[in-house]
Amino acid sequence: MADWLKTLVSPTNTIRQVLAAIDAAELQIALVVDEEKKLLGVITDGDVRRGLLAGLTLESAASKVMNTHFTSATKDMKPSAIETLMRDKQLRHIPIMDESGIL
């Protein structure tokens, strides 16, 4: 299994750094977090592609392309409920957080 910690990026990282994280983790997603690992947003290659088509560059900040309206699960959810949520929303990945939004 891939190491999900490699997906963590800062909102001030560049899009180039986000792509490197997506590639290194092999999970097709980057998780944008603050210093306490509170989830701020998610970024997929599709988000990056749309940003580049809109005129952003690889040196633009991750915050310019991050999706802040993401679906997440809580750590107290049963695995079957998480699987159902993912299936219903057609998601390949879902971040799991505590009640404070920490991964």
C-alpha positions as CSV (number, residue, x, y, z in Angstrom):
1,M,0.0,0.0,0.0
2,A,1.2,3.5,-0.8
3,D,2.3,5.9,1.9
4,W,-0.5,8.4,2.3
5,L,1.7,10.8,4.2
6,K,3.6,11.5,1.0
7,T,0.3,13.1,-0.3
8,L,0.5,16.0,2.3
9,V,1.3,19.4,0.9
10,S,1.1,23.0,2.1
11,P,-1.2,25.6,0.5
12,T,2.0,27.6,-0.3
13,N,3.7,24.7,-2.1
14,T,3.9,25.1,-5.8
15,I,1.7,23.2,-8.3
16,R,5.0,21.6,-9.4
17,Q,5.5,20.3,-5.8
18,V,1.9,19.1,-5.7
19,L,2.4,17.1,-8.9
20,A,5.6,15.6,-7.4
21,A,3.7,14.6,-4.2
22,I,0.9,13.0,-6.3
23,D,3.5,11.1,-8.3
24,A,5.5,10.0,-5.2
25,A,2.5,8.7,-3.2
26,E,1.0,6.9,-6.2
27,L,-2.5,7.7,-4.9
28,Q,-3.6,10.2,-7.5
29,I,-4.4,12.9,-4.9
30,A,-2.7,15.5,-2.7
31,L,-4.0,16.5,0.6
32,V,-3.5,20.2,1.5
33,V,-3.0,20.6,5.2
34,D,-1.9,23.3,7.7
35,E,0.9,22.9,10.3
36,E,-1.4,20.7,12.6
37,K,-2.4,18.4,9.6
38,K,-5.8,20.0,9.5
39,L,-7.2,19.3,6.0
40,L,-7.8,22.4,4.0
41,G,-8.4,20.9,0.6
42,V,-7.6,18.2,-1.9
43,I,-5.9,18.3,-5.3
44,T,-6.1,15.8,-8.1
45,D,-4.4,15.9,-11.4
46,G,-7.7,17.1,-12.9
47,D,-7.6,20.2,-10.6
48,V,-4.1,20.9,-11.7
49,R,-5.0,20.5,-15.4
50,R,-8.0,22.9,-15.0
51,G,-5.7,25.4,-13.3
52,L,-3.1,25.3,-16.0
53,L,-5.8,25.7,-18.7
54,A,-7.0,28.8,-16.8
55,G,-3.6,30.4,-17.0
56,L,-1.8,29.3,-13.8
57,T,1.8,28.0,-14.0
58,L,3.6,25.2,-12.3
59,E,5.0,27.8,-9.9
60,S,1.5,29.0,-8.8
61,A,0.5,28.2,-5.3
62,A,-1.3,24.9,-4.5
63,S,-4.1,27.0,-2.9
64,K,-5.0,28.3,-6.4
65,V,-6.1,24.8,-7.5
66,M,-7.2,23.1,-4.3
67,N,-10.8,21.9,-3.9
68,T,-12.2,23.1,-0.6
69,H,-15.6,21.4,-1.1
70,F,-14.4,17.8,-0.7
71,T,-16.1,14.8,0.7
72,S,-14.5,13.3,3.9
73,A,-15.2,10.6,6.5
74,T,-14.8,10.7,10.2
75,K,-12.6,8.2,12.1
76,D,-15.6,6.8,14.0
77,M,-17.4,5.7,10.7
78,K,-17.5,2.0,10.1
79,P,-15.5,0.9,7.0
80,S,-18.7,-0.3,5.4
81,A,-20.2,3.2,5.7
82,I,-17.1,4.7,4.2
83,E,-17.2,2.3,1.3
84,T,-20.8,3.1,0.7
85,L,-20.1,6.8,0.7
86,M,-17.3,6.4,-1.7
87,R,-19.4,4.2,-4.0
88,D,-22.4,6.6,-3.9
89,K,-20.2,9.6,-4.7
90,Q,-18.0,7.7,-7.1
91,L,-14.8,8.5,-5.2
92,R,-11.5,6.7,-5.5
93,H,-10.1,8.3,-2.3
94,I,-11.6,9.8,0.8
95,P,-9.7,11.5,3.6
96,I,-10.6,10.4,7.1
97,M,-10.5,13.1,9.8
98,D,-11.2,13.5,13.5
99,E,-13.8,15.9,14.8
100,S,-11.3,18.8,14.5
101,G,-10.6,18.2,10.8
102,I,-7.2,16.6,11.6
103,L,-6.1,13.7,9.3
